[in-house]
Amino acid sequence: AQSVAQPEDQVNVAEGNPLTVKCTYSVSGNPYLFWYVQYPNRGLQFLLKYITGDNLVKGSYGFEAEFNKSQTSFHLKKPSALVSDSALYFCAVSTDKLIFGTGTRLQVFP
Amino acid sequence: DAGVIQSPRHEVTEMGQEVTLRCKPISGHNSLFWYRQTMMRGLELLIYFNNNVPIDDSGMPEDRFSAKMPNASFSTLKIQPSEPRDSAVYFCASSFGTAPYEQYFGPGTRLTVT
């Protein structure tokens, strides 16, 4: 069965520091992997996806994610965090439908 | 494009009443998804349609829930009768297809059943 795990409920980081939000997956075959962000009282917004090719995927708002097949991971990264990045982040794996992780709350402190 | 449109944005109703949530997908998208989000259970897929046909309704909690998509630009999710445990935020999303296309989410309907 396809699944995705986000091991951290919350990640705290100071503004200006690099951030990483972790995601691991379990899927048979080649995975399609996604990151979404949810701001308070809003729907989820698409950030980036990996289908094939370059293991480093660049997305919206300066975010990027690194696909690592040997570690079955797809961690979300940003070189320099902003307070406005504070939100709930979801990793997802796609078959015919999206299977979401439980979400990681990112808190960026000034 | 206006994005995915959902109505109402907020709904407060009493237990036992019928609730209808509405969704207009992005024009040109042929897949539509209904999700429910709660603190306890996170984000759950309830049902999805492809070309107006229900493909997977395994996430629908029970027979009180039903969903329709009479045409490519409109879908409804109905709960009859509603119960307090149905209180949640319900999201509609649409996409050009299933994998590997990304989904675009509406703003959600916050349902409170008292």
Interface residues (C-beta under 8 A of the other chain):
Chain A: Y32 F34 Y36 N41 R42 G43 L44 Q45 F46 K49 I51 F90 S94 T95 D96 K97 L98 I99 F100 T102 G103
Chain B: V4 F33 G42 L43 L45 Y48 I55 D56 F91 A93 T98 A99 P100 E102 Q103 Y104 F105 G106 P107 G108
